[in-house]
Amino acid sequence: MNNPNSFYEEQLEKLQATLAKQKQELTWISLMRLAAFVATCALLYLFYGQTLWMWTSFVFGAGLFLFLLRWHANKRTVFELNRELKKINEEEIKILKGDYLERYDGKNLEEPAHFFSSDIDMFGRGSFFQYLNRTGLKEGTTHLCKTLLSNSIDDIQKKQKAVEELSKMPEWLQRYTALARLTKTELTSESITKWVQNCVPFISDKMKRVPAVFGLISVILFSLSVFEILNWWFLGIWFLLGLVITGFFLKRNNALNVKTSKVKDTIEQYSLLLNEIENQKFSSELLQKEKKEIESQQEKASLIFKRLSNAMDRFDNRNNVLVALLGNGFFLWDLQSGYQIEQWILQYSDLVEQWFSTIAFFDAYNSFGVFAFNHPEFSYPVITKDSNYLIEAKSLGHPLIASEKRINSDLQLGKKDFFVVTGANMAGKSTFLRTASLYILMSNLGLPVCAKESAYFPIKLITSMRTTDSLADQSSYFFSELTRLQFIMEQLEEETYLVVLDEILKGTNSVDKALGSKKLIEQLVEKGVPGIIATHDLSLCEIADNLEVVRNYFFETEIKDDELHFDYQLKAGVCKNMNASFLLKKMRII
């Protein structure tokens, strides 16, 4: 069994040493660049008036300076990547200690009308999403959110294999995440896709060879002028002609440049992410399938993307005054670069959406891989088809409770069982409901669950645990409860779900509450719907006397030496001790 904390500490130690060394290298390259600049200026001064030596010094000095500039940029890129990796390992060490509450919690992603989103601490402070999420891209976060909320029971075993495989490559996961987090975007992948798919080229194929021919003529005219075979005026007229031709397309080239300047850095970074996927071998069917989505061309998708990035870089050079004048005057620079970009779009626009989708998929699934790596003590449920049980779990616990504080219980829930769970306040009923709900969710996602071992018959989840009133909708608490229960009953007409309820009909009097709750449970049992309900109303336990599939369970509370004691263990039977009166007296309220 791997030790994730040891891995992160080892990685952190290596990265700290690497970063210190790279920082020194960057400093030396900067000093060398400064020295090259000073030396070039000194040589130009020294050889002033000696044309050949001046040009030689300038060309050599400028070349050396540009080489050092490029070298520094490449080293800086690697340095930034390692610095991001360092941050990732520091974060993982903190998360393993339970320090994750300052991370992005995804509260804005919550869907109140969803099957279970608002009830099981999916989003918000201390949520499953906040603990799980490792995405570096907005698109990856969106993909992760959709996956968490999908309530899908398809291909669970394929998902398990994919998650298990990713969990065994933590260094690749970190590198991919670091590259994703370094991606700075002005536009979303969705808006880039729309632009590419709706782009209408304005440079016709007839103009394809014009820049090359025009540039060749420019070189010939320049050479003839240097050797005084042709008057310099001819070259000047030719230069003005180039500017006129470029000016004819100026407005449309400017519009294209506005768009490309916003997306070129994104495209370059995405090409690196595609390259990471292409160069990694996967054995699980699901990951292989996703990888094949970017291998439909003879050339690698990363290289195709890189080619677009390079074309955009060249096009962006038009913002340099020297390139804008000389490049367009002699080589029709805008026309040439714009044509290359448009031809790329015409050829590959239909593939861009899938490439973005694959990148987002791996960004999202890496969160699952890291979760599995961080919890080697968790187990993958055995997916069953013939069992009479939905869940057979040994030592089942809540995955977000620290192991030293977590109290686990065994759980056997039949395909038609309906559990009535009673217990005093704070005894563990609600935590148990969320534990069972998260077991369903995590199993459906292909994640390892917080249990020693378990068998699982796939089923979708639907809950009613945190109903609230709404001033905006002018709905009372009771009406909100009824609306939620109506939603559940409507969904049960379409598919089978595990129904999880927490103290329903709280918005009415105790007599109506008891009667309504009994009627609802009886109706669900009649439909053959499995479920769990937590309640303080012990009268609901009487249903088990008449209906075989209804089973009573409870969480015990004991008062010893004028103090409350909870064991948080799920037991068969009915709760006998309640603690509301005791707590009121203890806190001197009554």
Sequence and secondary structure as in RCSB ss.txt:
>XXXX:A:sequence
MNNPNSFYEEQLEKLQATLAKQKQELTWISLMRLAAFVATCALLYLFYGQTLWMWTSFVFGAGLFLFLLRWHANK
RTVFELNRELKKINEEEIKILKGDYLERYDGKNLEEPAHFFSSDIDMFGRGSFFQYLNRTGLKEGTTHLCKTLLS
NSIDDIQKKQKAVEELSKMPEWLQRYTALARLTKTELTSESITKWVQNCVPFISDKMKRVPAVFGLISVILFSLS
VFEILNWWFLGIWFLLGLVITGFFLKRNNALNVKTSKVKDTIEQYSLLLNEIENQKFSSELLQKEKKEIESQQEK
ASLIFKRLSNAMDRFDNRNNVLVALLGNGFFLWDLQSGYQIEQWILQYSDLVEQWFSTIAFFDAYNSFGVFAFNH
PEFSYPVITKDSNYLIEAKSLGHPLIASEKRINSDLQLGKKDFFVVTGANMAGKSTFLRTASLYILMSNLGLPVC
AKESAYFPIKLITSMRTTDSLADQSSYFFSELTRLQFIMEQLEEETYLVVLDEILKGTNSVDKALGSKKLIEQLV
EKGVPGIIATHDLSLCEIADNLEVVRNYFFETEIKDDELHFDYQLKAGVCKNMNASFLLKKMRII
>XXXX:A:secstr
   HHHHHHHHHHHHHHHHHHHHHHHHHHHHHHHHHHHHHHHHHHHTTT HHHHHHHHHHHHHHHHHHHHHHHHH
HHHHHHHHHHHHHHHHHHHHHTT  TTS   GGG  TTSSSTTTTT SSTT HHHHH    SHHHHHHHHHHHH 
   TTHHHHHHHHHHHHT HHHHHHHHHHHHT   SS HHHHHHHHHH    S GGGTTHHHHHHHHHHHHHHHH
HTTSS HHHHHHHHHHHHHHHHHTHHHHHHHHHHHHHHHHHHHHHHHHHHHHHTS   SHHHHHHHHTT  SSS 
HHHHHHHHHHHHHHHHGGGSHHIIIIIHHHH HHHHHHHHHHHHHHHHHHHHHHHHHHHHHHHHHHHHHHHHHH 
TTSB  EE SS SEEEEEEEE  TTS TTT   EEEEEETT EEEEEE TTSSHHHHHHHHHHHHHHHHHT  BS
SSEEEE   EEEEES    BTTTTB HHHHHHHHHHHHHHHHTTS EEEEEES  TTS HHHHHHHHHHHHHHHH
HTT  EEEEES GGGGGGGGT TTEEEEEEEEEEETTEEEEEEEEEES      HHHHHHHTT  
